Amino acid sequence: MIYIIYILLFYVLFIVYLNLKYPETRWDWNIEKNNKFKLPESFFWGTATASHQVEGGCKNNNWYKWENNFDEEGKPRIKDNQVAGDACDHWNRYNDDILMLKELGVTHYRFSLEW
């Protein structure tokens, strides 16, 4: 039992030591000269979507089952029952969504498909 106490004490002291030696980095944005920050020319801006979150109406996947189920205490898993539901209907509006991506100047788009 005494060994466990020594190990815990050593662990706590070690954590305190590390926190003192390597404090969290904090930037003062009022001092930082970030107006000269540039991304390389080869950097690609992109966006992404997840099918269950944007397509809407998908009822044949595990996410639908999970978000419409109850936990062990009988409470709904999603607060206020804010499930994906119809989402933003990307399934039917994908052409408009892709046009908006082009207007933003986005050159890369990662998406998933619901099977």
ChimeraX commands (.cxc) that place a marker at each C-alpha (Angstrom):
marker #1 position 0.00,0.00,0.00 radius 0.5
marker #1 position 2.82,2.39,0.84 radius 0.5
marker #1 position 4.31,1.84,-2.63 radius 0.5
marker #1 position 1.08,3.00,-4.26 radius 0.5
marker #1 position 1.17,6.19,-2.19 radius 0.5
marker #1 position 4.80,6.82,-3.22 radius 0.5
marker #1 position 3.98,6.18,-6.86 radius 0.5
marker #1 position 1.01,8.57,-6.75 radius 0.5
marker #1 position 3.08,11.20,-4.96 radius 0.5
marker #1 position 5.86,10.87,-7.54 radius 0.5
marker #1 position 3.29,11.11,-10.35 radius 0.5
marker #1 position 1.75,14.30,-8.93 radius 0.5
marker #1 position 5.15,15.89,-8.38 radius 0.5
marker #1 position 6.24,14.95,-11.89 radius 0.5
marker #1 position 3.10,16.53,-13.39 radius 0.5
marker #1 position 3.65,19.70,-11.35 radius 0.5
marker #1 position 7.27,19.80,-12.52 radius 0.5
marker #1 position 6.27,19.44,-16.18 radius 0.5
marker #1 position 3.64,22.17,-15.86 radius 0.5
marker #1 position 6.17,24.55,-14.36 radius 0.5
marker #1 position 8.94,23.71,-16.81 radius 0.5
marker #1 position 6.71,23.74,-19.93 radius 0.5
marker #1 position 3.86,26.21,-19.35 radius 0.5
marker #1 position 1.01,26.42,-21.82 radius 0.5
marker #1 position 1.80,28.59,-24.81 radius 0.5
marker #1 position -0.36,31.69,-24.94 radius 0.5
marker #1 position -0.22,34.24,-27.72 radius 0.5
marker #1 position -1.00,37.87,-27.15 radius 0.5
marker #1 position -2.82,38.66,-30.39 radius 0.5
marker #1 position -2.43,42.39,-29.75 radius 0.5
marker #1 position 1.35,42.03,-29.95 radius 0.5
marker #1 position 1.69,39.31,-32.59 radius 0.5
marker #1 position 2.44,40.56,-36.08 radius 0.5
marker #1 position 0.20,38.11,-37.90 radius 0.5
marker #1 position -0.53,40.39,-40.85 radius 0.5
marker #1 position 2.55,38.96,-42.57 radius 0.5
marker #1 position 1.33,35.40,-42.22 radius 0.5
marker #1 position 1.10,33.75,-45.64 radius 0.5
marker #1 position 0.16,30.29,-46.72 radius 0.5
marker #1 position 2.27,28.65,-49.42 radius 0.5
marker #1 position 1.08,28.97,-53.01 radius 0.5
marker #1 position 0.56,25.21,-53.06 radius 0.5
marker #1 position -1.95,25.37,-50.15 radius 0.5
marker #1 position -5.45,24.24,-51.12 radius 0.5
marker #1 position -8.54,25.57,-49.39 radius 0.5
marker #1 position -11.29,23.01,-49.12 radius 0.5
marker #1 position -14.44,22.06,-47.32 radius 0.5
marker #1 position -16.12,18.84,-46.24 radius 0.5
marker #1 position -19.49,17.37,-45.40 radius 0.5
marker #1 position -20.70,14.19,-43.74 radius 0.5
marker #1 position -23.60,12.53,-45.51 radius 0.5
marker #1 position -25.74,11.89,-42.44 radius 0.5
marker #1 position -25.46,15.52,-41.41 radius 0.5
marker #1 position -26.36,17.09,-44.77 radius 0.5
marker #1 position -28.33,14.70,-46.97 radius 0.5
marker #1 position -31.37,14.33,-44.74 radius 0.5
marker #1 position -34.00,11.66,-44.52 radius 0.5
marker #1 position -31.60,8.74,-44.21 radius 0.5
marker #1 position -33.13,6.10,-41.96 radius 0.5
marker #1 position -31.01,3.08,-42.81 radius 0.5
marker #1 position -27.77,3.71,-40.95 radius 0.5
marker #1 position -26.41,3.32,-37.43 radius 0.5
marker #1 position -26.48,7.07,-36.73 radius 0.5
marker #1 position -30.24,7.21,-37.34 radius 0.5
marker #1 position -30.78,4.26,-35.02 radius 0.5
marker #1 position -28.50,5.75,-32.36 radius 0.5
marker #1 position -29.96,9.26,-32.36 radius 0.5
marker #1 position -33.53,7.94,-32.27 radius 0.5
marker #1 position -32.84,5.53,-29.43 radius 0.5
marker #1 position -32.63,5.92,-25.67 radius 0.5
marker #1 position -29.74,5.54,-23.24 radius 0.5
marker #1 position -29.61,3.07,-20.35 radius 0.5
marker #1 position -31.67,5.43,-18.16 radius 0.5
marker #1 position -34.43,5.71,-20.78 radius 0.5
marker #1 position -33.52,9.28,-21.78 radius 0.5
marker #1 position -33.23,10.33,-25.43 radius 0.5
marker #1 position -29.62,10.34,-26.62 radius 0.5
marker #1 position -29.94,13.74,-28.30 radius 0.5
marker #1 position -30.80,16.80,-26.22 radius 0.5
marker #1 position -34.16,18.31,-27.14 radius 0.5
marker #1 position -34.49,15.60,-29.83 radius 0.5
marker #1 position -32.43,17.68,-32.30 radius 0.5
marker #1 position -31.76,14.81,-34.68 radius 0.5
marker #1 position -30.46,15.18,-38.25 radius 0.5
marker #1 position -33.91,14.71,-39.79 radius 0.5
marker #1 position -34.17,16.42,-43.16 radius 0.5
marker #1 position -30.88,18.23,-42.51 radius 0.5
marker #1 position -30.15,20.77,-45.28 radius 0.5
marker #1 position -31.36,18.43,-48.04 radius 0.5
marker #1 position -27.97,18.26,-49.75 radius 0.5
marker #1 position -29.16,15.08,-51.50 radius 0.5
marker #1 position -31.51,17.16,-53.65 radius 0.5
marker #1 position -29.61,20.47,-53.59 radius 0.5
marker #1 position -26.05,19.31,-54.25 radius 0.5
marker #1 position -25.81,21.25,-57.54 radius 0.5
marker #1 position -26.61,24.53,-55.77 radius 0.5
marker #1 position -24.21,23.63,-52.96 radius 0.5
marker #1 position -21.37,22.98,-55.41 radius 0.5
marker #1 position -22.07,26.31,-57.14 radius 0.5
marker #1 position -21.77,28.04,-53.76 radius 0.5
marker #1 position -18.44,26.28,-53.19 radius 0.5
marker #1 position -17.21,27.61,-56.53 radius 0.5
marker #1 position -18.34,31.12,-55.58 radius 0.5
marker #1 position -16.28,30.81,-52.40 radius 0.5
marker #1 position -13.24,29.87,-54.46 radius 0.5
marker #1 position -12.96,26.45,-52.85 radius 0.5
marker #1 position -11.04,24.02,-55.05 radius 0.5
marker #1 position -11.34,20.85,-52.95 radius 0.5
marker #1 position -14.44,19.20,-51.53 radius 0.5
marker #1 position -14.45,16.05,-49.41 radius 0.5
marker #1 position -17.81,14.35,-49.06 radius 0.5
marker #1 position -19.22,11.04,-47.99 radius 0.5
marker #1 position -22.05,9.01,-49.42 radius 0.5
marker #1 position -24.75,7.22,-47.47 radius 0.5
marker #1 position -25.02,3.60,-48.57 radius 0.5
marker link #1:1,2 radius 0.2
marker link #1:2,3 radius 0.2
marker link #1:3,4 radius 0.2
marker link #1:4,5 radius 0.2
marker link #1:5,6 radius 0.2
marker link #1:6,7 radius 0.2
marker link #1:7,8 radius 0.2
marker link #1:8,9 radius 0.2
marker link #1:9,10 radius 0.2
marker link #1:10,11 radius 0.2
marker link #1:11,12 radius 0.2
marker link #1:12,13 radius 0.2
marker link #1:13,14 radius 0.2
marker link #1:14,15 radius 0.2
marker link #1:15,16 radius 0.2
marker link #1:16,17 radius 0.2
marker link #1:17,18 radius 0.2
marker link #1:18,19 radius 0.2
marker link #1:19,20 radius 0.2
marker link #1:20,21 radius 0.2
marker link #1:21,22 radius 0.2
marker link #1:22,23 radius 0.2
marker link #1:23,24 radius 0.2
marker link #1:24,25 radius 0.2
marker link #1:25,26 radius 0.2
marker link #1:26,27 radius 0.2
marker link #1:27,28 radius 0.2
marker link #1:28,29 radius 0.2
marker link #1:29,30 radius 0.2
marker link #1:30,31 radius 0.2
marker link #1:31,32 radius 0.2
marker link #1:32,33 radius 0.2
marker link #1:33,34 radius 0.2
marker link #1:34,35 radius 0.2
marker link #1:35,36 radius 0.2
marker link #1:36,37 radius 0.2
marker link #1:37,38 radius 0.2
marker link #1:38,39 radius 0.2
marker link #1:39,40 radius 0.2
marker link #1:40,41 radius 0.2
marker link #1:41,42 radius 0.2
marker link #1:42,43 radius 0.2
marker link #1:43,44 radius 0.2
marker link #1:44,45 radius 0.2
marker link #1:45,46 radius 0.2
marker link #1:46,47 radius 0.2
marker link #1:47,48 radius 0.2
marker link #1:48,49 radius 0.2
marker link #1:49,50 radius 0.2
marker link #1:50,51 radius 0.2
marker link #1:51,52 radius 0.2
marker link #1:52,53 radius 0.2
marker link #1:53,54 radius 0.2
marker link #1:54,55 radius 0.2
marker link #1:55,56 radius 0.2
marker link #1:56,57 radius 0.2
marker link #1:57,58 radius 0.2
marker link #1:58,59 radius 0.2
marker link #1:59,60 radius 0.2
marker link #1:60,61 radius 0.2
marker link #1:61,62 radius 0.2
marker link #1:62,63 radius 0.2
marker link #1:63,64 radius 0.2
marker link #1:64,65 radius 0.2
marker link #1:65,66 radius 0.2
marker link #1:66,67 radius 0.2
marker link #1:67,68 radius 0.2
marker link #1:68,69 radius 0.2
marker link #1:69,70 radius 0.2
marker link #1:70,71 radius 0.2
marker link #1:71,72 radius 0.2
marker link #1:72,73 radius 0.2
marker link #1:73,74 radius 0.2
marker link #1:74,75 radius 0.2
marker link #1:75,76 radius 0.2
marker link #1:76,77 radius 0.2
marker link #1:77,78 radius 0.2
marker link #1:78,79 radius 0.2
marker link #1:79,80 radius 0.2
marker link #1:80,81 radius 0.2
marker link #1:81,82 radius 0.2
marker link #1:82,83 radius 0.2
marker link #1:83,84 radius 0.2
marker link #1:84,85 radius 0.2
marker link #1:85,86 radius 0.2
marker link #1:86,87 radius 0.2
marker link #1:87,88 radius 0.2
marker link #1:88,89 radius 0.2
marker link #1:89,90 radius 0.2
marker link #1:90,91 radius 0.2
marker link #1:91,92 radius 0.2
marker link #1:92,93 radius 0.2
marker link #1:93,94 radius 0.2
marker link #1:94,95 radius 0.2
marker link #1:95,96 radius 0.2
marker link #1:96,97 radius 0.2
marker link #1:97,98 radius 0.2
marker link #1:98,99 radius 0.2
marker link #1:99,100 radius 0.2
marker link #1:100,101 radius 0.2
marker link #1:101,102 radius 0.2
marker link #1:102,103 radius 0.2
marker link #1:103,104 radius 0.2
marker link #1:104,105 radius 0.2
marker link #1:105,106 radius 0.2
marker link #1:106,107 radius 0.2
marker link #1:107,108 radius 0.2
marker link #1:108,109 radius 0.2
marker link #1:109,110 radius 0.2
marker link #1:110,111 radius 0.2
marker link #1:111,112 radius 0.2
marker link #1:112,113 radius 0.2
marker link #1:113,114 radius 0.2
marker link #1:114,115 radius 0.2
view
